[in-house]
Amino acid sequence: MPNLMRNMGQPVEIWTRDGRVHRGVMDGADPPRGVFMRDRFGRRRFFAFVFIAAFFVRRRRIF
C-alpha cells in the first residue's frame, strides 16, 4: 500500500492479464479493490487487482 500511494499523481503503465497496456496518471488506490487512473482523455478508469498483471511507474512523460 505505501508503495502505491507514493506514486499517486505519477504517470503509470498498467498491464492487464489479457495483454493490454493502459497508460495514464495514477489517481488513487484502494487495496481491497484496485487502482484508479486518469487517461489522456480525462476519463477515470478502475482496474481491479485480480486483473492486473504488472504495474510500472514511468519516470518520463508518456503522453
Secondary structure, DSSP 8 states (H G I E B T S, - for coil): -HHHHHTTTSEEEEEETTS-EEEEEEEEEETTTEEEEE-TTS-EEEEEGGGEEEEEE-SS---
